[in-house]
Protein backbone atom coordinates (compact mmCIF):
# COMPACT_ATOMS: atom_id res chain seq x y z
CA UNK A 1 0.00 0.00 0.00
CA UNK A 2 2.79 2.47 0.95
CA UNK A 3 6.38 2.05 -0.19
CA UNK A 4 9.21 4.31 0.93
CA UNK A 5 12.69 4.28 -0.58
CA UNK A 6 15.71 6.12 0.88
CA UNK A 7 13.64 8.92 2.40
CA UNK A 8 15.67 11.82 3.78
CA UNK A 9 14.49 15.01 5.43
CA UNK A 10 16.91 17.64 6.65
CA UNK A 11 16.48 21.06 8.21
CA UNK A 12 19.15 23.76 8.63
CA UNK A 13 20.24 22.48 12.05
CA UNK A 14 19.14 18.85 12.12
CA UNK A 15 18.51 15.76 9.98
CA UNK A 16 15.69 13.75 11.60
CA UNK A 17 15.40 11.29 8.69
CA UNK A 18 18.64 10.13 7.08
CA UNK A 19 17.62 6.99 5.19
CA UNK A 20 14.20 5.37 5.60
CA UNK A 21 13.14 2.47 3.38
CA UNK A 22 10.10 0.38 4.29
CA UNK A 23 6.86 -1.13 2.99
CA UNK A 24 3.54 -0.69 4.80
CA UNK A 25 0.95 -3.30 3.94
CA UNK A 26 -2.82 -3.11 3.75
CA UNK A 27 -4.27 -3.66 7.23
CA UNK A 28 -1.06 -2.98 9.16
CA UNK A 29 -1.54 -1.23 12.49
CA UNK A 30 1.88 0.27 13.13
CA UNK A 31 3.00 1.91 16.35
CA UNK A 32 5.93 4.28 15.77
CA UNK A 33 8.05 4.68 18.90
CA UNK A 34 11.44 6.10 19.78
CA UNK A 35 13.20 8.96 21.61
CA UNK A 36 12.16 12.56 20.98
CA UNK A 37 13.75 14.10 17.90
CA UNK A 38 14.18 10.85 15.97
CA UNK A 39 11.83 11.78 13.12
CA UNK A 40 8.63 9.96 14.07
CA UNK A 41 6.26 12.86 13.37
CA UNK A 42 8.39 13.95 10.42
CA UNK A 43 7.91 10.52 8.83
CA UNK A 44 4.11 10.85 9.05
CA UNK A 45 4.19 14.39 7.69
CA UNK A 46 6.36 13.29 4.75
CA UNK A 47 3.94 10.45 3.95
CA UNK A 48 1.08 12.97 3.90
CA UNK A 49 3.29 15.47 2.03
CA UNK A 50 2.81 18.11 4.71
CA UNK A 51 6.62 18.11 4.65
CA UNK A 52 8.54 17.88 1.39
CA UNK A 53 11.29 15.25 1.62
CA UNK A 54 14.83 16.41 0.90
CA UNK A 55 15.33 13.25 -1.16
CA UNK A 56 13.85 9.80 -1.58
CA UNK A 57 10.58 8.50 -3.02
CA UNK A 58 7.18 7.52 -1.62
CA UNK A 59 4.45 5.50 -3.36
CA UNK A 60 0.82 5.15 -2.27
CA UNK A 61 -1.07 2.45 -4.20
CA UNK A 62 1.61 2.49 -6.93
CA UNK A 63 1.33 6.27 -7.37
CA UNK A 64 4.56 8.12 -6.62
CA UNK A 65 3.44 10.99 -4.43
CA UNK A 66 6.92 12.56 -4.41
CA UNK A 67 6.63 13.13 -8.16
CA UNK A 68 5.98 16.89 -8.69
CA UNK A 69 3.29 15.97 -11.24
CA UNK A 70 1.28 14.00 -8.66
CA UNK A 71 -2.15 15.37 -7.71
CA UNK A 72 -1.39 15.39 -3.99
CA UNK A 73 -4.86 16.65 -2.99
CA UNK A 74 -6.41 13.54 -4.52
CA UNK A 75 -3.89 11.31 -2.72
CA UNK A 76 -4.52 13.07 0.60
CA UNK A 77 -8.13 11.91 0.44
CA UNK A 78 -6.72 8.41 1.00
CA UNK A 79 -4.55 9.54 3.93
CA UNK A 80 -6.41 10.77 6.99
CA UNK A 81 -4.36 12.65 9.59
CA UNK A 82 -5.05 13.16 13.29
CA UNK A 83 -2.77 15.74 14.93
CA UNK A 84 -1.63 16.42 18.50
CA UNK A 85 -3.72 19.60 18.44
CA UNK A 86 -7.31 19.13 17.43
CA UNK A 87 -7.57 21.82 14.69
CA UNK A 88 -11.35 22.08 14.95
CA UNK A 89 -13.13 25.17 13.63
CA UNK A 90 -14.26 27.05 16.72
CA UNK A 91 -17.08 28.91 14.96
CA UNK A 92 -18.74 25.70 13.71
CA UNK A 93 -20.64 23.07 15.65
CA UNK A 94 -19.28 19.55 16.10
CA UNK A 95 -21.44 18.11 13.33
CA UNK A 96 -20.56 20.99 11.00
CA UNK A 97 -16.86 20.31 11.59
CA UNK A 98 -17.38 16.71 10.51
CA UNK A 99 -19.63 17.51 7.51
CA UNK A 100 -17.42 20.19 5.96
CA UNK A 101 -14.73 18.13 4.17
CA UNK A 102 -17.06 15.41 2.77
CA UNK A 103 -19.28 18.12 1.25
CA UNK A 104 -16.43 20.24 -0.13
CA UNK A 105 -14.04 17.51 -1.28
CA UNK A 106 -16.19 14.42 -1.87
CA UNK A 107 -19.26 16.22 -3.20
CA UNK A 108 -21.64 14.67 -0.68
CA UNK A 109 -25.02 16.26 -0.14
CA UNK A 110 -25.74 17.99 3.16
CA UNK A 111 -28.05 15.17 4.21
CA UNK A 112 -25.52 12.46 3.32
CA UNK A 113 -22.77 14.25 5.20
CA UNK A 114 -25.04 14.78 8.20
CA UNK A 115 -26.17 11.13 8.35
CA UNK A 116 -22.59 9.87 8.08
CA UNK A 117 -21.39 12.43 10.62
CA UNK A 118 -23.98 11.33 13.16
CA UNK A 119 -23.06 7.67 12.58
CA UNK A 120 -19.42 8.47 13.31
CA UNK A 121 -20.32 10.52 16.38
CA UNK A 122 -22.16 7.50 17.74
CA UNK A 123 -19.04 5.38 17.10
CA UNK A 124 -16.86 7.74 19.16
CA UNK A 125 -19.58 8.08 21.81
CA UNK A 126 -20.39 11.77 21.29
CA UNK A 127 -23.66 11.90 19.35
CA UNK A 128 -25.20 14.06 22.08
CA UNK A 129 -22.52 16.72 21.44
CA UNK A 130 -23.42 17.20 17.75
CA UNK A 131 -24.72 20.75 18.22
CA UNK A 132 -22.09 21.88 20.72
CA UNK A 133 -19.14 24.08 19.79
CA UNK A 134 -15.54 22.90 20.33
CA UNK A 135 -14.90 25.26 23.25
CA UNK A 136 -17.70 23.50 25.13
CA UNK A 137 -15.82 20.17 24.99
CA UNK A 138 -13.02 18.62 27.03
CA UNK A 139 -9.68 17.85 25.39
CA UNK A 140 -10.50 14.17 25.14
CA UNK A 141 -13.85 14.93 23.50
CA UNK A 142 -12.20 17.29 21.01
CA UNK A 143 -9.72 14.59 20.00
CA UNK A 144 -12.53 12.06 19.54
CA UNK A 145 -14.31 14.61 17.31
CA UNK A 146 -11.07 15.06 15.34
CA UNK A 147 -10.91 11.28 14.80
CA UNK A 148 -14.54 11.23 13.64
CA UNK A 149 -13.79 14.11 11.23
CA UNK A 150 -10.89 12.11 9.76
CA UNK A 151 -13.07 9.00 9.37
CA UNK A 152 -15.71 11.05 7.54
CA UNK A 153 -13.39 11.14 4.51
CA UNK A 154 -13.24 7.31 4.54
CA UNK A 155 -9.43 7.25 4.17
CA UNK A 156 -7.54 4.09 3.30
CA UNK A 157 -4.77 4.98 5.75
CA UNK A 158 -5.05 6.85 9.06
CA UNK A 159 -1.98 8.63 10.41
CA UNK A 160 -2.14 9.62 14.09
CA UNK A 161 0.58 11.92 15.39
CA UNK A 162 0.76 11.52 19.18
CA UNK A 163 -3.04 11.82 19.50
CA UNK A 164 -3.01 11.77 23.32
CA UNK A 165 0.09 13.88 24.07
CA UNK A 166 -1.85 17.16 24.52
CA UNK A 167 -4.44 15.62 26.82
CA UNK A 168 -4.84 15.65 30.56
CA UNK A 169 -3.96 12.13 31.86
CA UNK A 170 -7.58 11.59 32.91
CA UNK A 171 -8.70 11.96 29.27
CA UNK A 172 -6.12 9.71 27.61
CA UNK A 173 -8.07 6.51 28.16
CA UNK A 174 -11.20 7.62 26.32
CA UNK A 175 -9.22 8.50 23.19
CA UNK A 176 -7.18 5.29 23.35
CA UNK A 177 -10.41 3.29 23.57
CA UNK A 178 -11.67 4.84 20.33
CA UNK A 179 -8.35 4.12 18.58
CA UNK A 180 -8.39 0.51 19.84
CA UNK A 181 -11.86 0.02 18.35
CA UNK A 182 -10.71 1.62 15.12
CA UNK A 183 -7.70 -0.70 14.89
CA UNK A 184 -10.04 -3.71 14.90
CA UNK A 185 -11.83 -2.53 11.74
CA UNK A 186 -8.97 -3.51 9.41
CA UNK A 187 -7.95 0.05 8.56
CA UNK A 188 -4.29 0.64 7.84
CA UNK A 189 -2.97 2.84 10.65
CA UNK A 190 0.28 4.45 11.76
CA UNK A 191 0.33 5.84 15.30
CA UNK A 192 3.18 7.87 16.74
CA UNK A 193 3.02 7.45 20.50
CA UNK A 194 5.05 7.61 23.71
CA UNK A 195 2.56 5.34 25.49
CA UNK A 196 4.42 2.01 25.41
CA UNK A 197 1.66 -0.18 26.86
CA UNK A 198 -0.82 1.31 24.42
CA UNK A 199 1.59 0.74 21.51
CA UNK A 200 2.10 -2.86 22.51
CA UNK A 201 -1.64 -3.54 22.93
CA UNK A 202 -2.90 -1.91 19.76
CA UNK A 203 -0.33 -2.68 17.06
CA UNK A 204 0.37 -5.56 14.73
CA UNK A 205 3.77 -4.07 13.90
CA UNK A 206 6.16 -1.67 15.63
CA UNK A 207 8.74 0.72 14.17
CA UNK A 208 11.44 1.78 16.62
CA UNK A 209 13.04 4.91 15.17
CA UNK A 210 16.57 6.01 16.00
CA UNK A 211 19.73 7.19 14.25
CA UNK A 212 17.73 8.74 11.40
CA UNK A 213 16.01 5.57 10.26
CA UNK A 214 13.68 2.74 11.25
CA UNK A 215 16.24 1.18 13.58
CA UNK A 216 14.16 -1.95 14.25
CA UNK A 217 10.92 -3.22 12.70
CA UNK A 218 9.06 -6.15 14.21
CA UNK A 219 6.01 -7.52 15.95
CA UNK A 220 5.03 -6.08 19.34
CA UNK A 221 6.32 -9.25 21.00
CA UNK A 222 9.72 -8.93 19.32
CA UNK A 223 10.17 -5.23 19.98
CA UNK A 224 8.90 -5.15 23.56
CA UNK A 225 9.84 -8.64 24.82
CA UNK A 226 12.81 -9.70 22.67
CA UNK A 227 14.39 -6.65 21.01
CA UNK A 228 17.20 -7.58 18.66
CA UNK A 229 19.22 -4.36 18.78
CA UNK A 230 20.85 -2.49 21.64
CA UNK A 231 19.15 0.92 21.34
CA UNK A 232 15.74 -0.72 21.11
CA UNK A 233 16.40 -2.76 24.25
CA UNK A 234 17.51 0.31 26.18
CA UNK A 235 14.49 2.34 25.08
CA UNK A 236 11.69 -0.16 25.74
CA UNK A 237 13.17 -1.08 29.11
CA UNK A 238 13.63 2.60 29.98
CA UNK A 239 17.32 2.14 30.64
CA UNK A 240 19.54 5.03 31.70
CA UNK A 241 23.06 4.25 30.55
CA UNK A 242 26.53 5.29 31.65
CA UNK A 243 29.59 4.09 29.69
CA UNK A 244 33.16 4.20 30.98
CA UNK A 245 36.37 3.18 29.19
CA UNK A 246 39.68 2.21 30.77
CA UNK A 247 42.69 1.91 28.47
CA UNK A 248 45.65 1.79 30.87
CA UNK A 249 46.56 1.29 34.52
CA UNK A 250 46.84 5.05 35.10
CA UNK A 251 43.17 5.77 34.41
CA UNK A 252 41.37 8.56 36.29
CA UNK A 253 39.67 6.49 38.99
CA UNK A 254 38.43 9.50 40.99
CA UNK A 255 37.08 11.14 37.83
CA UNK A 256 35.12 7.99 36.97
CA UNK A 257 33.74 7.76 40.51
CA UNK A 258 32.59 11.36 40.11
CA UNK A 259 30.86 10.46 36.81
CA UNK A 260 29.09 7.56 38.51
CA UNK A 261 27.97 9.81 41.37
CA UNK A 262 26.62 12.42 38.94
CA UNK A 263 24.85 9.71 36.91
CA UNK A 264 23.16 8.34 40.04
CA UNK A 265 22.10 11.82 41.17
CA UNK A 266 20.78 12.82 37.74
CA UNK A 267 18.65 9.67 37.46
CA UNK A 268 17.42 9.87 41.08
CA UNK A 269 18.78 6.43 41.93
CA UNK A 270 18.06 5.57 45.60
CA UNK A 271 21.08 6.37 47.82
CA UNK A 272 21.71 2.79 48.99
CA UNK A 273 21.64 1.45 45.43
CA UNK A 274 23.86 4.33 44.27
CA UNK A 275 26.41 3.42 46.97
CA UNK A 276 26.38 -0.22 45.87
CA UNK A 277 26.84 0.80 42.21
CA UNK A 278 29.98 2.75 43.10
CA UNK A 279 31.33 0.05 45.40
CA UNK A 280 30.84 -2.71 42.80
CA UNK A 281 32.73 -0.65 40.22
CA UNK A 282 35.58 0.02 42.66
CA UNK A 283 36.01 -3.61 43.72
CA UNK A 284 35.75 -4.88 40.13
CA UNK A 285 38.49 -2.54 38.94
CA UNK A 286 40.72 -3.57 41.88
CA UNK A 287 40.42 -7.15 40.66
CA UNK A 288 40.78 -6.49 36.94
CA UNK A 289 43.27 -3.68 36.38
CA UNK A 290 46.28 -5.18 38.19
CA UNK A 291 45.64 -8.61 36.65
CA UNK A 292 45.39 -7.52 32.99
CA UNK A 293 48.69 -7.08 31.17
CA UNK A 294 47.18 -4.26 29.09
CA UNK A 295 43.88 -3.16 30.64
CA UNK A 296 41.22 -2.55 27.98
CA UNK A 297 37.91 -2.38 29.83
CA UNK A 298 34.49 -1.15 28.69
CA UNK A 299 32.08 -0.72 31.63
CA UNK A 300 28.38 -0.02 31.11
CA UNK A 301 25.91 0.77 33.89
CA UNK A 302 22.23 0.27 32.97
CA UNK A 303 19.59 1.52 35.39
CA UNK A 304 15.96 0.67 34.61
CA UNK A 305 13.45 3.32 35.63
CA UNK A 306 10.70 0.73 35.21
CA UNK A 307 12.11 -1.90 37.59
CA UNK A 308 14.60 0.22 39.59
CA UNK A 309 17.26 -2.40 38.86
CA UNK A 310 20.90 -1.58 38.14
CA UNK A 311 23.25 -3.83 36.20
CA UNK A 312 26.95 -3.50 35.41
CA UNK A 313 28.14 -5.01 32.12
CA UNK A 314 31.94 -5.17 32.17
CA UNK A 315 33.75 -6.24 29.00
CA UNK A 316 37.52 -6.68 29.02
CA UNK A 317 40.31 -8.06 26.88
CA UNK A 318 43.08 -10.53 27.55
CA UNK A 319 43.03 -14.19 28.49
CA UNK A 320 39.97 -15.88 29.90
CA UNK A 321 39.62 -14.55 33.44
CA UNK A 322 36.57 -15.11 35.64
CA UNK A 323 36.82 -12.92 38.72
CA UNK A 324 33.79 -14.60 40.31
CA UNK A 325 35.82 -17.73 41.14
CA UNK A 326 38.24 -15.91 43.47
CA UNK A 327 38.20 -16.18 47.26
CA UNK A 328 39.92 -12.86 48.09
CA UNK A 329 38.33 -9.88 49.86
CA UNK A 330 37.24 -8.05 46.67
CA UNK A 331 35.53 -11.17 45.31
CA UNK A 332 33.72 -11.64 48.62
CA UNK A 333 32.58 -8.00 48.63
CA UNK A 334 31.33 -8.31 45.03
CA UNK A 335 29.26 -11.37 45.86
CA UNK A 336 27.73 -9.53 48.80
CA UNK A 337 26.93 -6.39 46.77
CA UNK A 338 25.20 -8.19 43.86
CA UNK A 339 22.04 -10.26 43.58
CA UNK A 340 23.44 -12.09 40.56
CA UNK A 341 26.89 -12.37 38.94
CA UNK A 342 27.44 -14.10 35.60
CA UNK A 343 30.66 -14.51 33.63
CA UNK A 344 30.71 -15.35 29.90
CA UNK A 345 33.63 -16.00 27.55
CA UNK A 346 32.98 -14.70 24.02
CA UNK A 347 36.08 -15.87 22.21
CA UNK A 348 35.37 -14.17 18.86
CA UNK A 349 34.67 -10.74 20.41
CA UNK A 350 37.14 -7.87 20.55
CA UNK A 351 36.73 -7.88 24.35
CA UNK A 352 36.00 -11.57 24.97
CA UNK A 353 35.43 -11.48 28.74
CA UNK A 354 31.92 -10.40 29.78
CA UNK A 355 30.84 -9.90 33.38
CA UNK A 356 27.20 -9.11 34.21
CA UNK A 357 26.40 -8.01 37.77
CA UNK A 358 22.89 -7.24 39.01
CA UNK A 359 23.56 -4.81 41.84
CA UNK A 360 21.82 -5.47 45.15
CA UNK A 361 19.25 -2.76 45.85
C-alpha positions in Angstrom: 0.0 0.0 0.0 2.8 2.5 0.9 6.4 2.0 -0.2 9.2 4.3 0.9 12.7 4.3 -0.6 15.7 6.1 0.9 13.6 8.9 2.4 15.7 11.8 3.8 14.5 15.0 5.4 16.9 17.6 6.6 16.5 21.1 8.2 19.2 23.8 8.6 20.2 22.5 12.1 19.1 18.9 12.1 18.5 15.8 10.0 15.7 13.7 11.6 15.4 11.3 8.7 18.6 10.1 7.1 17.6 7.0 5.2 14.2 5.4 5.6 13.1 2.5 3.4 10.1 0.4 4.3 6.9 -1.1 3.0 3.5 -0.7 4.8 0.9 -3.3 3.9 -2.8 -3.1 3.8 -4.3 -3.7 7.2 -1.1 -3.0 9.2 -1.5 -1.2 12.5 1.9 0.3 13.1 3.0 1.9 16.3 5.9 4.3 15.8 8.0 4.7 18.9 11.4 6.1 19.8 13.2 9.0 21.6 12.2 12.6 21.0 13.7 14.1 17.9 14.2 10.9 16.0 11.8 11.8 13.1 8.6 10.0 14.1 6.3 12.9 13.4 8.4 14.0 10.4 7.9 10.5 8.8 4.1 10.8 9.1 4.2 14.4 7.7 6.4 13.3 4.8 3.9 10.4 4.0 1.1 13.0 3.9 3.3 15.5 2.0 2.8 18.1 4.7 6.6 18.1 4.6 8.5 17.9 1.4 11.3 15.3 1.6 14.8 16.4 0.9 15.3 13.2 -1.2 13.8 9.8 -1.6 10.6 8.5 -3.0 7.2 7.5 -1.6 4.5 5.5 -3.4 0.8 5.2 -2.3 -1.1 2.5 -4.2 1.6 2.5 -6.9 1.3 6.3 -7.4 4.6 8.1 -6.6 3.4 11.0 -4.4 6.9 12.6 -4.4 6.6 13.1 -8.2 6.0 16.9 -8.7 3.3 16.0 -11.2 1.3 14.0 -8.7 -2.2 15.4 -7.7 -1.4 15.4 -4.0 -4.9 16.6 -3.0 -6.4 13.5 -4.5 -3.9 11.3 -2.7 -4.5 13.1 0.6 -8.1 11.9 0.4 -6.7 8.4 1.0 -4.5 9.5 3.9 -6.4 10.8 7.0 -4.4 12.7 9.6 -5.1 13.2 13.3 -2.8 15.7 14.9 -1.6 16.4 18.5 -3.7 19.6 18.4 -7.3 19.1 17.4 -7.6 21.8 14.7 -11.4 22.1 15.0 -13.1 25.2 13.6 -14.3 27.0 16.7 -17.1 28.9 15.0 -18.7 25.7 13.7 -20.6 23.1 15.7 -19.3 19.6 16.1 -21.4 18.1 13.3 -20.6 21.0 11.0 -16.9 20.3 11.6 -17.4 16.7 10.5 -19.6 17.5 7.5 -17.4 20.2 6.0 -14.7 18.1 4.2 -17.1 15.4 2.8 -19.3 18.1 1.3 -16.4 20.2 -0.1 -14.0 17.5 -1.3 -16.2 14.4 -1.9 -19.3 16.2 -3.2 -21.6 14.7 -0.7 -25.0 16.3 -0.1 -25.7 18.0 3.2 -28.1 15.2 4.2 -25.5 12.5 3.3 -22.8 14.3 5.2 -25.0 14.8 8.2 -26.2 11.1 8.4 -22.6 9.9 8.1 -21.4 12.4 10.6 -24.0 11.3 13.2 -23.1 7.7 12.6 -19.4 8.5 13.3 -20.3 10.5 16.4 -22.2 7.5 17.7 -19.0 5.4 17.1 -16.9 7.7 19.2 -19.6 8.1 21.8 -20.4 11.8 21.3 -23.7 11.9 19.4 -25.2 14.1 22.1 -22.5 16.7 21.4 -23.4 17.2 17.8 -24.7 20.8 18.2 -22.1 21.9 20.7 -19.1 24.1 19.8 -15.5 22.9 20.3 -14.9 25.3 23.2 -17.7 23.5 25.1 -15.8 20.2 25.0 -13.0 18.6 27.0 -9.7 17.9 25.4 -10.5 14.2 25.1 -13.9 14.9 23.5 -12.2 17.3 21.0 -9.7 14.6 20.0 -12.5 12.1 19.5 -14.3 14.6 17.3 -11.1 15.1 15.3 -10.9 11.3 14.8 -14.5 11.2 13.6 -13.8 14.1 11.2 -10.9 12.1 9.8 -13.1 9.0 9.4 -15.7 11.0 7.5 -13.4 11.1 4.5 -13.2 7.3 4.5 -9.4 7.3 4.2 -7.5 4.1 3.3 -4.8 5.0 5.8 -5.1 6.8 9.1 -2.0 8.6 10.4 -2.1 9.6 14.1 0.6 11.9 15.4 0.8 11.5 19.2 -3.0 11.8 19.5 -3.0 11.8 23.3 0.1 13.9 24.1 -1.8 17.2 24.5 -4.4 15.6 26.8 -4.8 15.7 30.6 -4.0 12.1 31.9 -7.6 11.6 32.9 -8.7 12.0 29.3 -6.1 9.7 27.6 -8.1 6.5 28.2 -11.2 7.6 26.3 -9.2 8.5 23.2 -7.2 5.3 23.4 -10.4 3.3 23.6 -11.7 4.8 20.3 -8.4 4.1 18.6 -8.4 0.5 19.8 -11.9 0.0 18.3 -10.7 1.6 15.1 -7.7 -0.7 14.9 -10.0 -3.7 14.9 -11.8 -2.5 11.7 -9.0 -3.5 9.4 -8.0 0.0 8.6 -4.3 0.6 7.8 -3.0 2.8 10.6 0.3 4.5 11.8 0.3 5.8 15.3 3.2 7.9 16.7 3.0 7.5 20.5 5.0 7.6 23.7 2.6 5.3 25.5 4.4 2.0 25.4 1.7 -0.2 26.9 -0.8 1.3 24.4 1.6 0.7 21.5 2.1 -2.9 22.5 -1.6 -3.5 22.9 -2.9 -1.9 19.8 -0.3 -2.7 17.1 0.4 -5.6 14.7 3.8 -4.1 13.9 6.2 -1.7 15.6 8.7 0.7 14.2 11.4 1.8 16.6 13.0 4.9 15.2 16.6 6.0 16.0 19.7 7.2 14.3 17.7 8.7 11.4 16.0 5.6 10.3 13.7 2.7 11.3 16.2 1.2 13.6 14.2 -1.9 14.3 10.9 -3.2 12.7 9.1 -6.1 14.2 6.0 -7.5 16.0 5.0 -6.1 19.3 6.3 -9.2 21.0 9.7 -8.9 19.3 10.2 -5.2 20.0 8.9 -5.2 23.6 9.8 -8.6 24.8 12.8 -9.7 22.7 14.4 -6.6 21.0 17.2 -7.6 18.7 19.2 -4.4 18.8 20.8 -2.5 21.6 19.2 0.9 21.3 15.7 -0.7 21.1 16.4 -2.8 24.2 17.5 0.3 26.2 14.5 2.3 25.1 11.7 -0.2 25.7 13.2 -1.1 29.1 13.6 2.6 30.0 17.3 2.1 30.6 19.5 5.0 31.7 23.1 4.2 30.5 26.5 5.3 31.6 29.6 4.1 29.7 33.2 4.2 31.0 36.4 3.2 29.2 39.7 2.2 30.8 42.7 1.9 28.5 45.7 1.8 30.9 46.6 1.3 34.5 46.8 5.0 35.1 43.2 5.8 34.4 41.4 8.6 36.3 39.7 6.5 39.0 38.4 9.5 41.0 37.1 11.1 37.8 35.1 8.0 37.0 33.7 7.8 40.5 32.6 11.4 40.1 30.9 10.5 36.8 29.1 7.6 38.5 28.0 9.8 41.4 26.6 12.4 38.9 24.8 9.7 36.9 23.2 8.3 40.0 22.1 11.8 41.2 20.8 12.8 37.7 18.6 9.7 37.5 17.4 9.9 41.1 18.8 6.4 41.9 18.1 5.6 45.6 21.1 6.4 47.8 21.7 2.8 49.0 21.6 1.4 45.4 23.9 4.3 44.3 26.4 3.4 47.0 26.4 -0.2 45.9 26.8 0.8 42.2 30.0 2.8 43.1 31.3 0.0 45.4 30.8 -2.7 42.8 32.7 -0.6 40.2 35.6 0.0 42.7 36.0 -3.6 43.7 35.8 -4.9 40.1 38.5 -2.5 38.9 40.7 -3.6 41.9 40.4 -7.1 40.7 40.8 -6.5 36.9 43.3 -3.7 36.4 46.3 -5.2 38.2 45.6 -8.6 36.6 45.4 -7.5 33.0 48.7 -7.1 31.2 47.2 -4.3 29.1 43.9 -3.2 30.6 41.2 -2.5 28.0 37.9 -2.4 29.8 34.5 -1.2 28.7 32.1 -0.7 31.6 28.4 0.0 31.1 25.9 0.8 33.9 22.2 0.3 33.0 19.6 1.5 35.4 16.0 0.7 34.6 13.4 3.3 35.6 10.7 0.7 35.2 12.1 -1.9 37.6 14.6 0.2 39.6 17.3 -2.4 38.9 20.9 -1.6 38.1 23.3 -3.8 36.2 27.0 -3.5 35.4 28.1 -5.0 32.1 31.9 -5.2 32.2 33.7 -6.2 29.0 37.5 -6.7 29.0 40.3 -8.1 26.9 43.1 -10.5 27.6 43.0 -14.2 28.5 40.0 -15.9 29.9 39.6 -14.6 33.4 36.6 -15.1 35.6 36.8 -12.9 38.7 33.8 -14.6 40.3 35.8 -17.7 41.1 38.2 -15.9 43.5 38.2 -16.2 47.3 39.9 -12.9 48.1 38.3 -9.9 49.9 37.2 -8.0 46.7 35.5 -11.2 45.3 33.7 -11.6 48.6 32.6 -8.0 48.6 31.3 -8.3 45.0 29.3 -11.4 45.9 27.7 -9.5 48.8 26.9 -6.4 46.8 25.2 -8.2 43.9 22.0 -10.3 43.6 23.4 -12.1 40.6 26.9 -12.4 38.9 27.4 -14.1 35.6 30.7 -14.5 33.6 30.7 -15.4 29.9 33.6 -16.0 27.6 33.0 -14.7 24.0 36.1 -15.9 22.2 35.4 -14.2 18.9 34.7 -10.7 20.4 37.1 -7.9 20.5 36.7 -7.9 24.3 36.0 -11.6 25.0 35.4 -11.5 28.7 31.9 -10.4 29.8 30.8 -9.9 33.4 27.2 -9.1 34.2 26.4 -8.0 37.8 22.9 -7.2 39.0 23.6 -4.8 41.8 21.8 -5.5 45.1 19.2 -2.8 45.9 
